Amino acid sequence: MIRCSAGTAKVLGLNNIKADELPTTAYLMVGEHCKFNCAFCAQARESRSRTNLLSRVVWPEFHEQEVLKGLQIPEAQKVMQRVCFQVVQDGKALEEAKSYVRKIKSDNPAMPICVSAGPRSLDEIEDLLKHGVDRVSLALDAATPEVFAQAKDGSWQSRYDLLLEAAGKFPGHIGTHLIVGLGETEEDMARIIQDMYDKGITVALFAFTPVKGTRMENSVKPELEHYRRIQVAHYLIRRKFTRVDEFVFLRGKIVSFSLPLDQLWEYLSDGEAFRTSGCSGCNRPYYNESPREEFYNYPRSLTPEEVKRCWQELITNLDK
Ligand code: SF4
């Protein structure tokens, strides 16, 4: 059995849910009951959440053959640009993921595949890449060691060191996930984003999402204005339009990107900065927001009105 996100199941012809936005990556989850205890995660060791949740997304279970067949149907072939395995750290799921990778690669050799997991060594990462995985994501999640200590198990420093070593050894194949709103300042987040890109590591930004049954179920989500500033910081850094040292911070908040507003608008007016970030083809619809809410990460191109709204949210608290 294997789980896939409800939206993925729809594209693979396995359910008939209604959804305005569909995934362009097939999100598959292997393993259950993680041995780690992240305060925000529905799969954490002490979480009381439903086992079919990851973030706020429901992941129904299917037979392996149904999912592999679903990936071959013309509708899925048209839409899906990659396959992403979310590997729960239960001790055996990484092996399971590798066996799925082999099967998907033999059916569809050109399909990019990524694995988001916590491999413990360069050897494990190398092994995944040898199996045909094109990107491995080692989730740092927290911008600083202090936030990590509050929200996660283990050591920020060892995860960070492994990320750097992996990026040095396998350039272009390593990414990380960072969660905005775990208690870090905007300055902390902007600085770690710059650091990651300086080391050749791709960043996927997430907004903290309280999930019932987790230790952080009563914490609040980041405000959209806050999230927009981080998205823009990320975009300006990723596209090398500017560097974090140019930003102006006041008590940890970004108050200026040190760019004239008309130039900033020129960079942002296509809306790209506000779209889901991470591996190519990854759009994660409704991962951080319900269908009734404004998107933190837009899973598609923005309309001109949506770009204007994001722009207004962005500049509300910037020095003009
Ligand atoms: S960025 Fe998207 S596709 Fe890449 S590992 Fe993260 S969730 Fe998967």
Residues whose N, C-alpha, C, O or C-beta is under 5 A from the ligand:
A	BS01	SF4	C84 C114 V115 S116 S137 A204 S277 G278 C279 C282
